[in-house]
Amino acid sequence: MGHTGRALKNIVAIGIGGSALGPEFVFEALKKDAACAAASKGRELKFLANVDPIDFFRATDGLDVEETLFVIVSKTFTTAETMLNARSCRNLILDHYKAKEGSDEDRNAILSKHLCAVSTNLKATAEFGIKDENVFGFWEWVGGRFSASSAVGLLPLSLFYSYDVMEEFLKGMNHIDNNFRDEKDVTKNIPLFLGLIGFYNAHITGNAARTILPYCQALHRFPAHIQQLDMESNGKTVTKEGVRYPEGVEAGPIIFGEPGTNGQHSFYQLLHQGRVIPAEFIGFTKSQTPINMDGEVVTNHNELMSNFFAQPDALALGKDI
């Protein structure tokens, strides 16, 4: 409940990099799923990442402060962009209640109803005005870029979609973890197989880029998520010991992507006729939101999947002129 006793219906997740891209990707991926839409009905989740004030107004515009919970996500609680946005949101809360005179205790009570944090720095969160019981911790070794399944992602996503929904999400991640740990056949070990393919394309064949092509609009933030996972983790020219890579050994590939069929009208010309770029196509047999219109021979989803099959076929086999 908010400070005035009204239900908290809106969540603003404040974070940047891995503290935003993973959770935002999952949020977008599930938003139009029927069960997820039903579970989140009546609530709203916004993400505030960019220090640009435009992003602050985009994230808070139209929200009733008295029905909004602001979730500050920062492992160290020192990330410059996140903390500036957090202070802007704290001021928004206090300015909203400014007309209601009260003591410092009232101020603290107001903040305790509208602010919580995901962090490992209890000293900094307390100094910011967040009670310890409003801080959700996680292990220090959890890097921001791998935190979609920690409290970083699960707190705002569970508040929006419910924990029952997000528990199913965690079970799926656990299934993949077990596949990686237990499957001895490399061709059936999905994470290991994909990793080896990526290593081969980047370091054996020497391709400098990689594109992620989800033929599903729900995954429109997936390329950005993978971009951050890979390019922040592997975007280095030295080893852990501080030794430079040998000459000719490059860091990880440049990653980009867009959902199909949008990308086909943007950068596919270069894929087909410009240069070799390994491409990862992702498709689904069923749509989250199927449309069947009278008079249309091919459904929207079948049209999408026709493109999904045609594009990699053309890239792999080419076309005689």
N, C-alpha and C positions, 0 to 999 in steps of 0.2 A: 504494500500500500504506500502511496505517496504521502508527503507531509500533511496534506489536508484530508487524508483518509480515502482519497480516490484511488481506484485500481491503476497500477502501472501497466499501460498497454503498449507503450513504445520503448524500444531499446536503441540506444546509439552506442555502437562499439567504436571506441577511439583507439587506433593503433596504426602502425605502418609496416610495410614490408611483410615479413612472414606473420606478423601479428594481425594482418588484415587480409592479405591475398588468399590464404588458404580458407579461412572462415567465409569470406565473401564468395569464393568459388563454390563452396558447399551450399551456401544460402541460395545462390542463383540456380544451382543444379537441382535443388529440391523444390523450388518455389511453386512450380506448376504441376508437381506430382499430386494426384488427387488426395491421397492420405495426408500428405504434408500440408496441403492447402487447407484441408479441413481442420487439422490440428492447430494451425496458426491463425485461424479466422479471428478477426477483430484486433490483431496485433500488428505492429510494424517494426521492422528492423532496418536501421540505417548504418552505414559505415562511414567513418570520418578518418581519413588518412592524410591527405595533402595538407601542408601548412598554409597553402593558398586560402585566404579568407572565403573565396567563392565556395570551396568545399565545405567549410563550416556552415554557410548559409544553405547550401544544398542539403546537408544532412539534418539541419534543424528546422528548416522552413516548414511551417504548417503544423509542427508538433506542439501539443499542449504540455508545457513544462511540468505541470502538476500530475501528468500521467506518463512521465518519461523517466526512465532509468538510464544513466550514463555509465557505461562500462569502460574503464581506462585500462588498456592492455599494454603493459610494458614490464619486461622481466626485471630490469634494473630500476625502473621508474625514473630514468634520466634521459630517455630518448627525446631529443630537442623538439622535433615536430609534434610528437605525441603529447608532450607536457604543455606546449603552448596551446594546442587544441584543447587539452584538458582544462587549462586555466580559463580559456574562453567559455567553455561549457559551464564551469563553476560560476563564472560571472553571470552567465545567462540565468542560472538558477537563482542566484542571490538577487539579481536585478528584478526578477519576476516577483519575488517575495518582499522587495524593498518597501513597498507601501505598507506592509504589515509590520509595524514596529515591534521590536523584541530585543532581548538580551543576547549576549554571545552564545548562551546555551541554546537559545532559539535558532541561531544561525547554525550551530553544530547539528541540531536536531534536523533542520532542513536538509543539510548536506548528507546526513546519514541516511535519509530516505530516498535520495536521488543519485547518490554516487556509490559505486563499488569499483573494485580493482582486481585485475589478475596480475600478480606480481610476486617477486621473491624478496622485495625490499620493504619490510614492515615499518622501518623507521621513516622512510620517505613517504609512504602512504599515510602514516599517522600525521606527519607534518603537513601533508596536503589537506587534511581534514577528513580522512576516511578511517572509520573505526576498524580495528583488527578483525572483528567478526564479519566485516564486509569485504575482506580481502580473500581471494581464492588463490592459493599458492600452487606451485608445481616445482618439479625438480630443477635445479640450476643447470643441469646438463641438457635440458630440453632447449635446443636452439629454436629461435623464432620461426625459422624457415620450415621446421618440421612440427609445428605446434597445432595443426588443425584438429588433432585428436586429443590434445591436452585441454586444460581449463581455458586456454587462450581461445580456442574455437568452440569448445563444448558449452561454455557458460552462455555466451550470447545466443548460440544456436539452440540450446536446450530451452532457454527462456522463450524463444520464438516458436520453435517447432514442438516442444515438449521433450522430456527426457526419454520417453518411450520410443519416439521416432529416432532420436539420436543414438539410442542404445542399439538399434538395428544397424545404423551406420557404423558403429564401433565393432559390431559383430562381423561386418563385411571386411573391415580393416584387419581384424584378428584372423580371419580366414586367409587373407593374402599373406600376413605375417607367418602363419603356420605353413603355407605353401612354400615360402622362401626358406624356412627353417628345415622342413622335413622332406621336401621333394628332392630326390637324388638325381633324377633324370633332368638334365639341364634344359632339354627342349620342352619340358612340362613345368619347369620352375619359372613362373611368369616374371617376377622381378629380376631374377638373375639373367634370364634370357634377354629381356629388354636392355638390361645394363650392358651385356656383352655386345649386343647389336649396336648400341650407342657408342661404345668404345671402338668397335670396328670401324664404324662410319667416320668417327672423328679422328682417330689416331692411326688407323691402318690405311684406309682409303684417302684420308686427308681432307674430308669435306668440312668446311668451316662453319656450316649452318645446319639447322635442323628445323623442320616445321611441323607443328601440331595442328591437325585439321579435323576437329570434331564436327561431324554432320548431325548436329543437335544444338539448337539455339540455347538450351539450358546450360550447355557447357561453354558459353561464350567467355567466361572468365578463366577457364581451364588453361589455355595457353599462357596467360599471364602468371598463373600460379606455378606452372611447370618452369616457366622462364626464371622466376625468382628462386625456386628450389635448386635448379641446376646452375644458373649463372652466378648466383651468390656463393653457392657451395664450391663450385669448381672454377670460378673466375679468378684464379690465382696463378702466378708464375713461379712460386717457390713452394718447397715442401714444408711439412710441419717443423722441420729442423732449420728452416730458413735458407735452404740450399736452392739455388735457381735450377729450373729444369734444364736439361741438356739442350744444346742448339738443335732446332728442328722439332722439338716437342712443344706443342701448343697447349694452352688451357682448353677448357670445354668449348663446345660449339655455341654459336649465336643461335638463340631460339626465338621463333616468332610463330604466329598463327592467327587464324580467324575461323569462325564457324563456316562450314559449307552451307549454302552455295555463295555466301557473300565473298569469300576469298577468291572464288573463281573469277569474279569481276574486279579483282583488285591486283593480285600478284601471281596468279597461276601462269600468266604468259611467260614469266621468267622461269618458272619451274619446267614448263614444257619446252621452251626454246632458248632460254638464256644460259642456265648453268645447272649442274647437278646438285640438288639439295635433297637429302633423305627426308621423306615425308611419312608421317604417321597418321593414318586415317582411322577415325573412330566412328562407328555407326551403330544403330539400334534397330532391331526388327520391329519394335512397337514404339509408337509415339506416346508421350505423356498426355498429349491433347489432340487426339485424332479428329480430323474433319472429313466428312463425307458429303459432297455436294451433288445434287441431282444434275445430270447432264455432263458431269466431268468424267471422262473415261478413266483417268488416273487420279488417285487421291493425292493430297498434298504430300503425305509422308512417302508414298511410293515414288512420286516425282523426285523427292529429296534422295531416296535410296538409289534411284536410277543414276543420279549424278555421282553418288558415293561409289558405285561400282564402276562407272565409266571412267572417272578421272584416274584412279590408280592403274586401270587397264591401259589407258592411253599413255601414261607416264612410263609404264614398264615395257610396253610393246611398240609404242610409236604408231605412225601412220604412213603408209606409202603414198607418194604424190603421183 
